[in-house]
Amino acid sequence: MTRVLLFLGLAAVPLIRAQSLAPQPDDRFKADVLLIVAHPDDEGMAIGYLAKAVLDQHKRVAIVYGTRGDGGENAVGLEKSAALGAEREIEARKAVGSIGITNVWFLGAPDTPGQNVLRSLEAWNHGSALWQVVRLIRLTRPQVVMTWLPAFSVGENHGDHQAAAVLATEAFDMAADPTAFPEQIMEGVGTWQAQKLYFFSDTANPSALDGKGPQYPWDEMSPSKNVTYGRLALESIANHRTQDYPGLLAERALKANDFGPLKQMKTRLVLGKSLVNGSVTGDVFEGTVSASIEFKRVRGYEPELSSGVSAELGDPWAFYQKFYKAHDLPGVREIFPPQMKAAISSEANIPILIHNSSGDAVSVDVNVDAPREWGSPKGAGPYPLRPHESRTLQISFPIPAQGVGTSQKVRVQVVGANRTIADLAVDVTIVAKD
């Protein structure tokens, strides 16, 4: 009898132990904030806040970079292309490691020049990149996702920045959907619904972001480090030495101990969406909970039915109008009116889409009102459309050799059947050539 009990007792030990050690998500990769950006050094837009979150709020932050920044310039060496990308990856790891962020992933997408979000999404292989970002949200299980603002605005406005924002928004809405990339469940990651989505922007008009979300001044002192978050931010950014801006600029400011206008900087955030209670300008973690929350389905794309003739600004504006509705982001739509920048002595182009949803052939007139000193625009005139035809056209006009910093409004009026079909306007800001 003793032998039986001893056998049963020994046999029960591994059974009980196995039950107590049932597999759980790996806590080493759990994040409170997942930052999704395009290039090494993009984190600098939020680094003042991230320093506060990590060092003094004791939050866990992880970062996803879409590219290694291999398409940029090198301010301190000869390395270009893939070699530069390898250097910039190291710089990024050192930069964020200076404030305690160690979980970093690079998607390996090509660094794509330009301001067209659709071009960047194509170069990044949109579907494949989204697949990766959804997986990383499921792996890190963040309460908060933070990314660039998905908008076309005057400022740096890189197409890759916008692509990172599009992917982050889509992944925020898909990561908790068990029908989205279901094969990932076989990898041992479960679905996950993040609770808040925040944006930041390099717009030339940062005051447009005021009141849209919380702000974190760089001149606030860090209790744990006894220096300002601005100094911690600059010490982090200075690791990006291959980049004259912002890396070498931060390094020079630190050496001179002269922060100038940097003293007034702040991390400005826009609350894109929240699935928990809390105020728009409250702290990032206001209202969040540590446990998983239920999947929140968004509206998704729904075509607008029309029976007549209509006109709209083309891509990227046409894309974003559909994107904001599909992902329940009405507030983002109102931040910036349609705007663009154009270099002196260049040609600016405004795309226009005209739709004939009727069963009859029609003709419309396109009239352009631009500053007289800019010269004669191209693209105005009559345009015939067959039944159910959509047409894309370009309004082009030359930009003069002066006027840097000024902004002018260009209006495009589409008229048909003795009525105004659309009155479209774009603010064009003249900038110096690169």
N, C-alpha and C positions, 0 to 999 in steps of 0.2 A: 504493500500500500504506500509506503514511504517512497519507493521508487516511482510509482505512478504520479504521486503529487509533485515529486521533484521534476519529473519529465514535463508535466503540464506547466509547472512554474517556469522552467527554462524556455519552453516553447512559447509561452505567453509574452516573454520579454520582447523579442523582436516584433511581435504583433502590435503590442502597445506602443513601442518606439516608432514603428512605421506610421501608426495613426497620428502620433504627435508631430511627426516630421513630414506631414503631407505637403507636397510642393505648393509654394506660394510665389507670387510675383517677386522678382529679385529687388529687394529694397535699395540696393546700391544704385539703382538707376532711377529711382523715384525722384520726381522734380515737383516743386511747387509752381515754378514758372518755367515754361519752355519758350525760349526766344527763337524765332525763325526769321533769318535774314538772308541776304544774297551774297555778300562779300566779307572777307576778313576786314575788319575795322568798322563794319556797319553797326556792330554792337555799341560803338561809341555814342550813338544817338541816345541810348538808354543806360549807359554805364553808370551815370551818377545815381540813378535809382537802383540799379542792380547792386551797387556797392552797399547801399543802405539795406536792401533786402537781405543780402547774404551776411554781411558783417554785423548788423545790428537788429534785424528782424529774424535772423537765423532761419532764413528760407533757403531751400535748395533750388538752384537754377541750372538748367541745361540749355545748350545752344545748338541749333542746326544752321549750318551755312550751306547755301545752295551751290556756291562755286568756291574755288580756291583763289580767285582773284588773278588768274593767270593772263588776263587780257589788259592789265593795267601797266603803268610805267614804273620804273625802278629808280628812285631818287638817290640811292647810295651804292649801287653796284651795276654790273653788266648783265646780270641774269634776267632773262625774259621768258615769256610763255610758261611752259611746264616747270622750268627751274624756278621762275619767280613764284609760281603757284605753290611750290613746295616751301619756299621761304615764307610766304605769307601765311601758310597754314601754321608754321612754327610761331610766327609773330602773334597770330590770333590766340594760340594756346597759352603763350606767355602772358599776353595782355589780360585775358580773362582769368588765368591762373593767379594773377597778382591780387585778385580779390576773392579767391577761393573757389572759382568755377572750374571743374575738371571734366565734366561730362560734355563732350563736344563731338559733333558728327559733321562730316562734309559729304554732300550728295555727289559732288564731282561733276556738276553741270558746267557747260562752257560759259566763261565770262563773256557776255554778249553786249557789245557797245550799242548805244542808241537809247531812245526813249519810248519805243513801241513795245508795250507789254505783250502783245500777241507775237511779235518776233522773238522775244525772250522765251515765252512759253513754248514756242515751236522748237527753238534751239535746245531747250532744257528737256525735250521729250516730255511734254506735260503729264501724260498719263503715268509714265514710269516714275517721274519725280513725285507726283501725288501719292502713288503707292508707297514710296519710301517715307514720306512725311506722315501719312496715316499710321504706318507701322511705329514710327518714333513717338507719336502721341500715345499710342496704345502701350508702348514699352515704358515711357516715362510717367504716364498718368498724371499730368499737371492739372492743378486747379485753374491756372491762368495761362493763356497763350498770348504772346506779344509779338508784333511784327510791324513792318512798314504799313503805311496807309495805302490802300488800293485806290489810287486816284491819280489823275493826270494834272499836274500843277506846275507852276513856274518855280524853279529851284533846281536842285540836282536832278531829281525826277528820272533817275535811271530806270530803264525798262526792266532790268533784273530786280531792282527793289520792288517794283510793282508785281513782278512775277512771284517773288517770295510771298508777298501779301496775298495774292490770289490763292496760292497753294495753301498757305496757313489757314485762310478763311474756309476753303473747301474741306481741308482735313479736319478743322474744328467741327464742322457740321457732319462729317462722315465717320469719324473714328468710333463713334458709339453705335453705328448702324451695322448689325451683323451680316447684312447682305452686301456691304461694301468690302471688297477684297477679303472674302470669307476664308480664302486659303491661308491667311495669316493666323487664323485661330489654330491651325495645325502646327504653327511654330511655337505655340505656348503663350501667346499674348492674347489677352481678352479685350473686348470692346471697352471704350472709355469715353465718357462725356466730360469734356472740360467745361468750366463754369463761366469764365469770362474771357472775352477777346478784346485786347487793347491794341491800338495803333499809335505809331509816331510818324513824323514827317520831316523832311528836310525842305519844306516849302520856304520860299523867300518871304512869305507873310505869316510868321508863326503866330501872330496875334489872332489869326483866324481859328486857331485851335483852342483859344481861351474859353473856358466854361464847358468844353466838350469832354473833360475827364480830369483826373488828378494831375497836379504838377508838383515836382520835387526840385526845389532850388539847390544849386550846386554849392551855395555858400553856407548851407546848414552843416553843423559840426557832427562828426561821427563820434559818439560816446566811446566806442571801443578803440578807435585809433587816435582820437584827440586832434584830428585835422579835418578840414572840410571835405565833403564828398566831391567837390570840384577838384581838389588836389588828388584825391584817390583816382578820380576819373582821368586826369591828365597823366598820372603815373602809369595807368593802364594803357591809355591811347599812345603814349610815347614808345611803346614796344613796336608799333607799326612803322618802323624806320624806313622801309622801302617807299612809303607814301609821304611825299612832302606835306600834303594835307590829308589827314590830320596829324600823322605821326611826328614828323619833324617840327611842325608848329607847336605841338604839345611839349616836345623835348626842349625847344628854345625857351618857351614860357617858364618851364621848371628851372632851367639853368639861370635865367635872369630873375627868377622869383617875381615876375611881373605878369600877372594874369589879365590885366586890362579888362576888356569887355567880357572875358570869360567869367569874371566874378558874377555877372548878371545872368549867366546861363542857367537853364533849368531843364529837367526832363519833362516835356509836355506830352501827355498821353491823351488819346481819344478813346472813349469807351465805345467799342463797336457793337458789342452785345453782351448782355448778362443774363444768365439763366437762374440767378439767385437774387435775393433781396439786397438792396444797397442803393446808395445815391450815385449820381453820375460822377461827381467830383470827389467822392470819398476815397479812402485808401484802396489800393489795388485789391487787397484781400478782404475788404469789407463785405460781409455776408457770405463768404465762401465757407464750405464745409470740407472736412478731410475725407469723408466717405464718397463713394461713387454716387452720382445722381442719375436720374432716368434720361434716356435718349430723348432729345428734343428735335423733332423733324422740322426742317425749314420748308418754305413754300416751294422752292424749286422753280425751274423755268416754266412759264406759262405764256404761250404766244398771245399777243394782243390782236383781237379780231378787228378788222377794218374793211370797210366796203368801198372806200373812196381813194383819194390821192393824198399821200402824206409825205413829209420830208423831215429829215433829222441830220444832225452832225454825224459823220461816219466814225469809224474806229480811230482812237480808242473810246471816244465818248459813247458811241452806240453800244459797244461791248459793256461798258460799266453800267449803263442804265439798266441793262438786262441782268447784270451780275448783282447789283444792289438789291433788286427786287427778288431775285432767286434766293439770295442768302439773308434776307430780312435785315438789310442795312440802310433803312431810309435816311437816317441821320447823316451818313457819310455823303450822300448825294447832295446835301445842302451846304457842305463846307466850302467848296470852291465852285464859282461859276466856270463855264468853259473858258480855258485859258491855255496859252502856249508861249514859248519864247522863240525868238528868231534872231539870228546873228546879223550884224550889219553887213551890207553888201552881199546878201544872200537872197534866196527866194523862199518865201513861206508858202506852205500848202495847207489848205483846209479841206478835208474830205466831206462830201455831202452825199447822203443816201436819199433817193427818191423812190417811192413805192406807188405803183398803180395797182390797187387791189380790186379795181372794178373790172367789169367784163367788156369795157369799151376802150378803144384807143384814145389817148389824150395827148395834149401838148402843154408843157409848162414853160414859163419864162423864169430864168434865174438872174436876179439883179444883185450886184455887189456894190456895197458902199464902204470904201476904204479911204484913208487919208489921201488927199490929192497928191501930196509930195512923194508918195510911194510909187507913183506911176500907174499905168493901166493894168488892171487885173485881167487874168485869163480865166476862162471857164464860164463867163456870163453868156447868156443867150437863150434861145429856145431849144427845148429838148422834147422830142416825141417819145412816147412810151406805148408799147403794145399792151393789150389786156394782160393783167396780172404780171407785169414786168417790173423788176426793180433795177435801178441803175445807180452806179457809183460814179461820181465825177469829182474832179479836183478843182478848187478855186486857188489859183496861184497869183502871187503878186510880189514884185521886187521890194526888198528892204533897202532903204537908203544907207549911205555910208556914215551917217551921224545919228544922234538921238539915243545913245546908250543909256539905259535905265528908264526910258519913257515907255508908257503903255498907251496903246491906241485900241479902239474897238473897231472890229470889222463886222459888218452886218451882211448877211446873205438872205435875200428875200425870194421865196419861191411862190410864183403866182400862176394860177390857172383858172379858167372859166370865170374871169373877172372877179376873182377873190384871192385873198392872201392865204396860201396853204400853210406856209411856215415862215416865221421871221426869226432867223438864227443869228446869234452873236457870239463872237470869240474875242477875248481880251488878248492882244498880242504885245508882249514885252520885248523890247529890243535889247539885246545883250552884245557884248564884245565877242569877237571871234576867239576860239580857243587858241 
